[in-house]
Amino acid sequence: MDVLRYYLGTLIVGVTAAGLWLGGGWVWVGIATFPILMFLDIGLPPDHKIRNIRAAWLADVPLYLHLPLLVGLWTLFALRLGAWTGHTAVALPGGTVTAAGVVGMVLSVGWVGAVPNLPIAHELMHRRAWFPRAVSKVYSTVYLDPNRDVGHKLTHHLDLCTEADSDTPRRGQSIYAFMWQASYGAWKDGVVTSVNCLRKRDMSVFHPKNAVYVEIGLLALLFAAVYAAAGLIGMAVATAAMVFSKLLVEGFNYLQHYGLVRVSGSPIRLHHAWNHLGTIIRPLGVEITNHIEHHFDSRHKFHELKPRTDAPQMPSAFLCFVCALVPPVWERLIAQPRLRHWDEQFACPAEKELAMEANRKAGWTQRHVSSPSKTAHAA
């Protein structure tokens, strides 16, 4: 039965696609799943169980079933936009959507483009075979980041919790500032890492193996398909959905390492990631919120990760995300109390120094973190 929970993402995408097929008010059904999932994740007890899956291939099926569902969803989205703009005239149930319906489609498609799409893409980008990694790039295209795997694996997994990592939010940094920092950082890391890999192999940046060409090609293909179906106005609306997906992707990314510090080059330890072990977010997020275990060994498949209850914990990822949208609420109710505990109970002496400096830069002067000397004396 453990394997069935990982089909939750398939259900969400399928329901969203069905909503776009039916038209009318049904186009809102995708984004309507967000509050439902949020309240369930907050209300249900945490899930600390280790998965027992005998047929591993059954757990992989939803990762690849996601491909035809995502293609179908975007086909319906483009056709609906085409009918709305008058660019094409494909008859679909429910007639032409209204302007409000277009907003509903953007929110629904944008939401699904982030969750469960990002976690599925993340899982496949860490596989060793070429096919799952290629599929991951296709998934990442709908949030404008086909080469996310390049920088993610070769920068974030090495630099997490340091100033060199654009995926680690600083203490006091709002989710809004981080969204743009992480977006730019992901694109930059993808380009720089691709070019550096070519140079190490004595290849020109114009070599066909430059991953940047793959990124350009996939994005061009998606935009061309939407343009063919919906014209310039439809393409602009579809771009809004992609941007919404991208901001949601980085918004949830904000929660994974917020405020954590690590001495550059030091080993990655149990306390260098936050874990969100909610009953809903674990399967919906393909165990991406079972986060520190993934950083210990990214070769493990998602269902092999063991929940570490002894690692730093956060409440529901949905709750954290909503609170983060109001920075004072996020800092005072969620982040500061847990970072205070992290500083006092998990940080090594060198990290305590980094934490105190981070607190000073954030203006958190009211917070007290024991200095290394005081800690040593108390011991």
Backbone torsions as a table, in degrees:
resi	resn	phi	psi	omega
1	MET	NA	-24.9	-178.5
2	ASP	-56.0	-35.1	-174.4
3	VAL	-68.3	-28.2	-175.2
4	LEU	-65.1	-30.1	-177.5
5	ARG	-62.2	-26.3	-178.2
6	TYR	-79.4	0.0	172.9
7	TYR	-91.5	4.2	177.8
8	LEU	-61.1	-43.0	178.6
9	GLY	-62.3	-39.5	177.0
10	THR	-60.0	-41.9	179.1
11	LEU	-62.4	-43.8	-178.4
12	ILE	-62.9	-45.7	179.8
13	VAL	-66.4	-41.0	179.1
14	GLY	-62.1	-42.5	178.8
15	VAL	-64.5	-40.6	179.1
16	THR	-63.7	-43.3	178.0
17	ALA	-63.8	-39.9	178.2
18	ALA	-62.3	-37.8	177.8
19	GLY	-62.4	-41.4	178.1
20	LEU	-70.0	-30.9	177.1
21	TRP	-68.1	-43.3	-177.0
22	LEU	-73.2	-30.5	178.2
23	GLY	74.3	-166.6	-178.5
24	GLY	60.1	-141.9	179.3
25	GLY	-68.9	-14.7	-179.2
26	TRP	-65.7	-19.2	-178.8
27	VAL	-66.1	-14.5	178.6
28	TRP	-85.7	-6.1	-171.3
29	VAL	-64.1	-31.5	-179.9
30	GLY	-62.2	-53.0	-179.2
31	ILE	-69.4	-23.8	177.8
32	ALA	-66.9	-20.5	177.9
33	THR	-70.7	-21.7	-177.3
34	PHE	-60.4	-56.4	-179.9
35	PRO	-63.5	-33.3	178.5
36	ILE	-62.9	-49.4	179.4
37	LEU	-63.9	-37.9	-179.5
38	MET	-62.7	-49.7	-178.2
39	PHE	-65.0	-35.2	176.4
40	LEU	-66.3	-43.3	-178.1
41	ASP	-66.3	-36.2	178.6
42	ILE	-73.5	-41.3	-173.4
43	GLY	-79.3	-32.3	-179.0
44	LEU	-78.1	151.7	178.7
45	PRO	-66.6	156.7	177.7
46	PRO	-59.2	153.9	-179.3
47	ASP	-109.0	104.8	-178.8
48	HIS	-106.7	14.1	-174.3
49	LYS	-80.4	143.3	171.8
50	ILE	-82.9	135.0	-177.5
51	ARG	-73.7	143.3	177.4
52	ASN	-122.9	88.8	-175.9
53	ILE	-117.0	113.1	-177.8
54	ARG	-83.1	-39.6	179.5
55	ALA	-99.8	89.3	-175.2
56	ALA	-60.6	-29.3	-177.6
57	TRP	-64.7	-28.5	178.0
58	LEU	-67.5	-29.6	177.0
59	ALA	-74.6	-24.9	179.7
60	ASP	-82.7	-21.6	-176.3
61	VAL	-54.3	-48.5	-178.5
62	PRO	-63.8	-23.5	178.7
63	LEU	-66.0	-33.9	-179.2
64	TYR	-97.7	-26.9	173.5
65	LEU	-63.4	-24.1	178.2
66	HIS	-61.2	-28.7	-177.1
67	LEU	-63.6	-56.2	178.4
68	PRO	-64.0	-32.1	178.2
69	LEU	-66.3	-42.6	-179.6
70	LEU	-67.0	-42.4	177.4
71	VAL	-62.5	-43.5	178.5
72	GLY	-62.9	-41.9	179.2
73	LEU	-60.7	-46.9	-178.2
74	TRP	-71.3	-29.2	174.8
75	THR	-64.9	-46.3	177.6
76	LEU	-63.0	-40.7	178.9
77	PHE	-59.9	-47.9	-179.1
78	ALA	-65.0	-41.2	179.8
79	LEU	-67.5	-39.2	176.6
80	ARG	-62.8	-42.5	178.3
81	LEU	-65.3	-38.5	178.9
82	GLY	-62.3	-40.7	177.8
83	ALA	-67.9	-37.3	-179.1
84	TRP	-67.5	-40.3	179.7
85	THR	-82.9	-13.8	-176.7
86	GLY	82.2	10.7	-178.1
87	HIS	-75.5	-36.1	176.5
88	THR	-133.4	167.3	-176.5
89	ALA	-136.4	59.8	176.1
90	VAL	-87.7	122.5	-177.4
91	ALA	-73.3	125.5	176.7
92	LEU	-130.0	154.6	179.3
93	PRO	-57.2	148.6	176.0
94	GLY	86.2	-5.0	178.9
95	GLY	72.3	-168.5	-178.7
96	THR	-72.9	136.5	-179.9
97	VAL	-72.5	154.0	175.3
98	THR	-84.8	176.1	176.3
99	ALA	-60.6	-38.9	176.8
100	ALA	-64.3	-37.0	177.3
101	GLY	-64.6	-34.8	176.7
102	VAL	-63.2	-41.7	176.5
103	VAL	-60.8	-43.9	178.4
104	GLY	-61.0	-40.1	178.2
105	MET	-65.4	-43.3	179.8
106	VAL	-60.1	-44.9	-179.7
107	LEU	-67.0	-43.0	-178.3
108	SER	-67.2	-49.8	-179.7
109	VAL	-66.3	-38.0	178.2
110	GLY	-64.9	-40.9	179.0
111	TRP	-63.0	-49.1	-179.5
112	VAL	-67.3	-29.1	176.8
113	GLY	-66.2	-18.1	176.8
114	ALA	-100.2	-51.7	-179.1
115	VAL	-131.2	119.1	14.2
116	PRO	-95.0	10.1	-172.2
117	ASN	-62.0	-46.9	179.8
118	LEU	-59.9	-50.9	-179.5
119	PRO	-58.8	-37.0	178.6
120	ILE	-67.3	-45.0	177.7
121	ALA	-60.8	-39.9	180.0
122	HIS	-62.7	-43.2	179.3
123	GLU	-61.8	-45.3	-176.2
124	LEU	-72.2	-30.0	-179.6
125	MET	-67.6	-18.6	179.1
126	HIS	-93.7	-1.8	176.0
127	ARG	-72.6	158.3	-174.9
128	ARG	-89.7	-26.3	-178.6
129	ALA	-76.2	155.7	-176.3
130	TRP	-70.5	-34.1	-173.6
131	PHE	-65.1	-52.0	178.7
132	PRO	-60.7	-34.4	178.4
133	ARG	-68.0	-35.2	176.7
134	ALA	-67.4	-41.8	178.3
135	VAL	-63.3	-37.7	177.5
136	SER	-58.1	-40.3	178.5
137	LYS	-63.8	-38.1	177.4
138	VAL	-63.1	-46.1	179.1
139	TYR	-60.1	-42.2	-175.9
140	SER	-70.9	-15.1	-179.6
141	THR	-64.3	-34.1	-175.6
142	VAL	-73.9	-10.3	168.8
143	TYR	-115.3	29.1	167.7
144	LEU	66.1	26.4	-175.5
145	ASP	-143.1	60.7	-177.3
146	PRO	-60.0	-28.9	-178.1
147	ASN	-96.0	21.9	-178.7
148	ARG	-58.4	-31.7	-177.8
149	ASP	-64.1	-33.2	-175.0
150	VAL	-63.7	-56.8	-179.5
151	GLY	-70.6	-35.9	-177.0
152	HIS	-59.3	-47.2	-175.5
153	LYS	-76.5	-30.9	-172.6
154	LEU	-104.1	-4.1	175.2
155	THR	-125.5	-58.6	-176.4
156	HIS	-59.3	-43.8	-177.3
157	HIS	-70.0	-13.9	176.5
158	LEU	-99.6	-34.8	-169.5
159	ASP	-108.6	6.4	-174.5
160	LEU	-52.5	144.0	178.1
161	CYS	67.8	16.3	173.9
162	THR	-119.7	167.3	-179.5
163	GLU	-66.3	-18.2	-179.7
164	ALA	-76.2	-12.6	-174.8
165	ASP	-97.8	114.9	178.7
166	SER	-72.6	-11.4	179.0
167	ASP	-90.6	2.7	177.5
168	THR	-108.8	111.0	179.2
169	PRO	-71.1	142.2	176.0
170	ARG	-77.4	156.3	174.7
171	ARG	-62.6	133.3	-178.8
172	GLY	86.1	-8.2	179.3
173	GLN	-79.4	129.7	-179.3
174	SER	-74.7	159.8	178.3
175	ILE	-62.9	-30.3	-177.9
176	TYR	-71.0	-42.8	176.8
177	ALA	-66.5	-37.7	-178.5
178	PHE	-67.8	-37.7	-179.6
179	MET	-53.1	-44.4	-178.3
180	TRP	-76.6	-37.0	176.6
181	GLN	-60.2	-47.6	-176.9
182	ALA	-69.2	-36.4	179.0
183	SER	-64.1	-49.4	178.6
184	TYR	-63.1	-42.1	-179.3
185	GLY	-62.1	-40.0	179.6
186	ALA	-65.0	-44.9	179.1
187	TRP	-65.3	-43.8	-179.7
188	LYS	-64.4	-45.9	-180.0
189	ASP	-61.0	-38.4	178.8
190	GLY	-62.1	-43.6	-179.4
191	VAL	-70.7	-50.8	-176.4
192	VAL	-62.5	-44.0	-179.4
193	THR	-64.9	-40.7	178.8
194	SER	-62.2	-44.9	-179.6
195	VAL	-65.9	-42.9	-180.0
196	ASN	-63.6	-38.3	178.0
197	CYS	-62.7	-39.0	178.5
198	LEU	-67.3	-42.3	-178.4
199	ARG	-65.2	-36.2	177.8
200	LYS	-65.0	-23.8	178.8
201	ARG	-101.1	15.2	179.6
202	ASP	56.8	39.3	177.9
203	MET	-110.9	149.8	177.4
204	SER	-72.4	152.7	176.6
205	VAL	-65.6	-15.8	178.7
206	PHE	-91.1	5.4	179.8
207	HIS	-65.4	142.6	-179.5
208	PRO	-57.4	-20.9	-179.6
209	LYS	-79.9	-0.8	176.2
210	ASN	-63.5	118.6	-175.8
211	ALA	-63.9	-18.9	178.7
212	VAL	-61.7	-33.8	178.6
213	TYR	-64.6	-35.9	177.2
214	VAL	-63.6	-43.9	179.3
215	GLU	-60.3	-49.0	179.9
216	ILE	-61.1	-42.8	-178.3
217	GLY	-63.8	-45.1	-179.0
218	LEU	-66.2	-42.7	178.7
219	LEU	-65.1	-42.0	179.2
220	ALA	-62.4	-39.2	179.7
221	LEU	-64.3	-43.6	-179.9
222	LEU	-65.4	-47.3	-179.7
223	PHE	-63.8	-38.8	179.7
224	ALA	-64.7	-41.1	179.8
225	ALA	-64.6	-43.5	179.2
226	VAL	-66.4	-40.5	178.8
227	TYR	-62.0	-41.7	-179.8
228	ALA	-62.3	-34.0	-177.4
229	ALA	-88.1	-31.7	-168.9
230	ALA	-131.2	-2.6	178.7
231	GLY	75.0	-172.7	-175.5
232	LEU	-65.0	-43.4	-179.3
233	ILE	-64.6	-43.7	177.6
234	GLY	-62.6	-38.6	178.7
235	MET	-65.4	-36.9	177.7
236	ALA	-64.3	-41.2	178.3
237	VAL	-65.9	-42.3	178.2
238	ALA	-62.7	-36.5	177.1
239	THR	-62.7	-37.2	177.0
240	ALA	-60.9	-39.1	177.4
241	ALA	-65.5	-40.0	178.7
242	MET	-65.1	-43.0	178.9
243	VAL	-64.4	-41.1	176.9
244	PHE	-59.7	-44.1	176.5
245	SER	-58.8	-46.2	-177.6
246	LYS	-61.4	-43.1	179.9
247	LEU	-67.3	-37.4	175.3
248	LEU	-65.2	-41.2	177.7
249	VAL	-55.7	-49.8	-178.1
250	GLU	-73.8	-26.2	176.2
251	GLY	-64.6	-43.3	176.4
252	PHE	-73.7	-30.5	175.5
253	ASN	-61.6	-33.0	180.0
254	TYR	-55.9	-30.0	-172.4
255	LEU	-82.9	-14.8	-168.6
256	GLN	-77.9	-33.4	-176.2
257	HIS	-136.3	20.0	-172.8
258	TYR	-52.0	123.8	171.6
259	GLY	73.6	-1.7	-177.7
260	LEU	-79.1	149.3	-177.9
261	VAL	-129.3	152.8	178.3
262	ARG	-153.6	141.9	175.7
263	VAL	-69.3	127.2	-177.6
264	SER	-56.5	130.0	179.7
265	GLY	88.8	-9.9	179.6
266	SER	-79.3	160.1	-178.7
267	PRO	-62.4	148.2	174.5
268	ILE	-80.9	125.3	-174.8
269	ARG	-120.4	178.8	-172.5
270	LEU	-54.7	-30.8	-171.4
271	HIS	-95.8	14.1	-175.9
272	HIS	-97.3	21.8	172.8
273	ALA	-158.8	149.8	172.0
274	TRP	-87.3	146.3	178.3
275	ASN	-117.0	136.9	176.8
276	HIS	-120.4	98.8	-172.5
277	LEU	-101.8	48.5	178.5
278	GLY	-74.9	152.7	-178.4
279	THR	-64.1	-31.7	-179.8
280	ILE	-89.8	-45.4	-172.7
281	ILE	-70.0	-28.0	179.1
282	ARG	-60.9	-54.9	178.2
283	PRO	-72.0	-39.5	-179.3
284	LEU	-63.9	-35.3	179.0
285	GLY	-89.8	10.0	179.7
286	VAL	49.3	43.3	176.2
287	GLU	64.6	15.1	178.6
288	ILE	-65.1	-25.1	179.3
289	THR	-83.9	-7.9	169.5
290	ASN	-84.2	64.5	-149.9
291	HIS	-81.4	-41.7	-173.4
292	ILE	-69.1	-33.0	176.8
293	GLU	-61.0	-36.3	177.7
294	HIS	-65.4	-39.6	-179.3
295	HIS	-71.8	-26.6	176.8
296	PHE	-65.2	-40.0	178.8
297	ASP	-156.7	99.7	-176.1
298	SER	-73.0	-4.2	177.9
299	ARG	-77.2	-18.9	179.3
300	HIS	-68.5	137.8	173.7
301	LYS	-71.7	157.0	-171.3
302	PHE	-55.3	-40.0	-175.8
303	HIS	-78.5	-5.3	176.8
304	GLU	-90.4	-11.8	-178.0
305	LEU	-71.0	135.9	180.0
306	LYS	-100.2	129.3	178.9
307	PRO	-65.8	126.9	-178.3
308	ARG	-101.0	97.7	179.8
309	THR	-74.9	-12.8	177.9
310	ASP	-88.5	-0.8	178.0
311	ALA	-90.5	165.4	176.8
312	PRO	-58.7	132.9	-175.3
313	GLN	-116.2	148.3	171.2
314	MET	-119.0	158.6	173.5
315	PRO	-71.3	-170.1	-178.4
316	SER	-43.7	132.5	178.1
317	ALA	-61.6	-33.9	177.3
318	PHE	-64.7	-46.0	179.1
319	LEU	-61.8	-44.0	179.5
320	CYS	-60.8	-42.6	-179.0
321	PHE	-62.5	-47.1	-178.9
322	VAL	-64.1	-42.2	178.2
323	CYS	-64.2	-37.6	-179.0
324	ALA	-64.0	-23.9	177.5
325	LEU	-66.4	-18.1	174.2
326	VAL	-118.5	89.4	-170.6
327	PRO	-49.1	-43.2	179.0
328	PRO	-61.3	-37.6	178.0
329	VAL	-66.1	-45.3	179.2
330	TRP	-58.6	-47.8	-176.0
331	GLU	-67.2	-47.9	-172.0
332	ARG	-76.6	-38.2	-174.5
333	LEU	-94.4	-30.0	-174.4
334	ILE	-112.5	-59.1	-167.7
335	ALA	-73.9	-52.9	-173.8
336	GLN	-60.7	-46.5	179.0
337	PRO	-60.2	-38.7	-178.1
338	ARG	-76.6	-33.9	176.1
339	LEU	-70.5	-33.9	175.6
340	ARG	-61.0	-44.6	177.7
341	HIS	-64.8	-40.7	179.1
342	TRP	-61.5	-46.0	-178.8
343	ASP	-61.6	-40.0	-174.0
344	GLU	-83.5	-33.4	-172.0
345	GLN	-105.8	-23.6	-174.2
346	PHE	-114.5	-37.9	-171.8
347	ALA	-66.0	139.7	172.7
348	CYS	-79.1	169.1	-178.3
349	PRO	-52.8	-44.0	-179.9
350	ALA	-65.1	-36.7	178.9
351	GLU	-71.9	-30.4	175.3
352	LYS	-62.1	-39.2	177.2
353	GLU	-63.5	-45.1	178.2
354	LEU	-63.0	-38.3	-179.4
355	ALA	-66.1	-42.0	178.8
356	MET	-63.3	-39.5	177.4
357	GLU	-66.6	-39.8	178.4
358	ALA	-64.7	-38.5	177.4
359	ASN	-64.2	-40.5	179.8
360	ARG	-63.2	-44.8	-180.0
361	LYS	-65.1	-32.1	180.0
362	ALA	-79.0	-11.4	-177.4
363	GLY	79.5	21.0	-179.5
364	TRP	-89.8	59.6	-174.7
365	THR	-70.5	-20.2	-178.7
366	GLN	-76.3	-13.8	-177.8
367	ARG	-87.2	143.7	179.1
368	HIS	-116.4	127.1	175.3
369	VAL	-124.5	126.1	-178.2
370	SER	-59.6	138.1	177.7
371	SER	-75.7	160.1	179.2
372	PRO	-57.1	-37.0	-178.0
373	SER	-67.8	-40.9	178.6
374	LYS	-65.8	-39.0	179.5
375	THR	-63.7	-44.8	-179.7
376	ALA	-64.2	-39.9	-179.8
377	HIS	-65.3	-40.8	-179.8
378	ALA	-64.9	-34.8	180.0
379	ALA	-68.9	NA	NA
